[in-house]
Each structure stands twice: as structure tokens, then as C-alpha cells.
Amino acid sequence: MAIDTDSARTAENLLTVRDMRGDIFPSEIFDEHAWNMLLRLFVAEASDEAITAPDLMALTKTPPAVGQRWLAHLVADAQIEPYSDGGTITLTRSAVDRMNLFLRRAAGVHESDGPA
């Protein structure tokens, strides 16, 4: 399934809000590196933007050692495709489908001020 443009916009909005949250609250209380990585990859794929591991860690403000562990976990969990050092990181088709589903539901909650 292709990335839905409305879902990509919702993902971008979530990232913006999460960045604002990190500016206001101590970042140590929000350890969601893997989720941030998935959102960033989703947005990048929607824009046909290639992202490598160092790019992804910089975008998500994830320390390299922590980022490498999460990337290994995301590959093992079939959320991202296996990749080579320096290679582009992409979501699996299954992860894209689930992100589209989640983000459509999240947008519905926001629009209706209640669960979708």
C-alpha cells in the first residue's frame, strides 16, 4: 500500500507537536526513539526522501548507540527493511499499512475530539 498523503500530513503534525513537547518539557521523560524513527521514516517516504541511519538519528535526536539498537530491533520486528551500512532505511509494506491505519484513526480523533 502506498503512503496516504493525509496520513503523511498527520505524521508531520505529530512530529511538530512532539518537538514542541520536547522544547517545553525535559526530554528525558519522553523516551520514544523507535516511534520517532517510524514517524520520520513515514514522512520521508511520503516525500521520496532517502534517509540513512546517521540522518535518522540526527532527525530524531537519538544517540548513535541507542539508535543502532532500536534500528536492529525494528528490523527484527519487521518494521523496517534490512539495510546495509550507509544504505537507505525504509519501512516495510506492513509497517506502511499500519502507519496509514493508525494515522487515519489519529486524524479522526483529532477532528471529532473523540475516539474514531
C-alpha positions as CSV (number, residue, x, y, z in Angstrom):
1,M,0.0,0.0,0.0
2,A,1.2,3.5,-0.8
3,I,1.6,6.2,1.8
4,D,-1.6,8.2,2.1
5,T,-0.8,12.0,1.8
6,D,-3.3,12.9,4.5
7,S,-1.6,10.3,6.8
8,A,1.8,11.8,6.0
9,R,0.5,15.2,6.9
10,T,-0.8,13.9,10.2
11,A,2.6,12.3,10.9
12,E,4.3,15.6,10.2
13,N,1.9,17.3,12.6
14,L,2.6,14.7,15.3
15,L,6.3,15.3,14.9
16,T,5.9,19.0,15.2
17,V,3.8,18.6,18.3
18,R,6.4,16.2,19.7
19,D,9.2,18.6,19.0
20,M,7.3,21.4,20.8
21,R,6.7,19.0,23.7
22,G,10.5,18.3,23.9
23,D,11.2,22.1,23.9
24,I,8.9,22.7,26.9
25,F,9.3,19.5,29.0
26,P,12.6,17.7,29.9
27,S,13.3,15.3,27.0
28,E,14.4,12.6,29.5
29,I,10.7,11.8,30.3
30,F,9.9,11.1,26.7
31,D,12.0,8.1,25.5
32,E,10.2,7.2,22.3
33,H,13.2,6.8,19.9
34,A,11.7,3.9,17.9
35,W,8.3,5.7,17.5
36,N,10.0,8.9,16.4
37,M,12.1,6.9,13.9
38,L,9.0,5.3,12.4
39,L,7.2,8.6,12.1
40,R,10.3,10.2,10.5
41,L,10.7,7.3,8.0
42,F,7.0,7.5,7.1
43,V,7.2,11.3,6.4
44,A,10.5,10.8,4.5
45,E,9.0,8.0,2.3
46,A,5.9,10.2,1.6
47,S,8.3,12.8,0.2
48,D,10.5,10.3,-1.6
49,E,13.4,11.4,0.7
50,A,16.2,8.9,1.3
51,I,17.3,8.5,4.9
52,T,20.4,6.7,6.3
53,A,21.0,5.7,9.9
54,P,23.0,8.8,10.7
55,D,20.3,11.0,9.2
56,L,17.6,9.3,11.1
57,M,19.4,9.5,14.4
58,A,20.1,13.2,13.8
59,L,16.5,13.9,12.9
60,T,15.2,12.0,16.0
61,K,17.9,13.3,18.3
62,T,18.8,9.7,19.2
63,P,22.3,8.9,20.5
64,P,24.0,6.6,17.9
65,A,24.4,3.6,20.2
66,V,20.8,3.8,21.2
67,G,19.7,4.4,17.6
68,Q,21.6,1.3,16.4
69,R,19.9,-0.9,19.0
70,W,16.5,0.4,18.0
71,L,17.2,0.0,14.3
72,A,18.2,-3.6,14.9
73,H,15.0,-4.1,16.9
74,L,12.9,-2.5,14.2
75,V,14.5,-4.8,11.5
76,A,13.9,-7.9,13.7
77,D,10.3,-6.8,14.3
78,A,9.8,-6.3,10.6
79,Q,9.0,-2.6,10.9
80,I,11.9,-1.6,8.6
81,E,13.6,-3.4,5.8
82,P,17.1,-4.8,6.4
83,Y,19.7,-2.3,5.2
84,S,23.4,-2.0,4.7
85,D,25.8,0.5,6.4
86,G,25.3,3.8,4.7
87,G,22.2,2.5,2.9
88,T,18.7,3.9,2.8
89,I,16.4,2.8,5.6
90,T,12.8,2.2,4.6
91,L,9.6,0.9,6.2
92,T,8.2,-2.5,5.4
93,R,5.0,-2.6,3.4
94,S,3.3,-3.9,6.5
95,A,4.6,-1.0,8.6
96,V,3.4,1.5,6.0
97,D,-0.1,-0.1,6.0
98,R,-0.2,0.0,9.8
99,M,1.1,3.6,9.9
100,N,-1.6,4.7,7.4
101,L,-4.3,3.0,9.5
102,F,-3.0,4.5,12.8
103,L,-2.6,8.0,11.4
104,R,-6.1,7.9,9.7
105,R,-7.6,6.9,13.1
106,A,-5.5,9.6,14.9
107,A,-6.6,12.3,12.5
108,G,-10.2,11.1,13.1
109,V,-9.8,11.5,16.9
110,H,-8.4,15.0,16.4
111,E,-11.2,16.1,14.0
112,S,-14.0,14.7,16.2
113,D,-12.5,15.3,19.6
114,G,-13.1,11.7,20.5
115,P,-12.1,8.1,19.6
116,A,-12.6,7.2,15.9
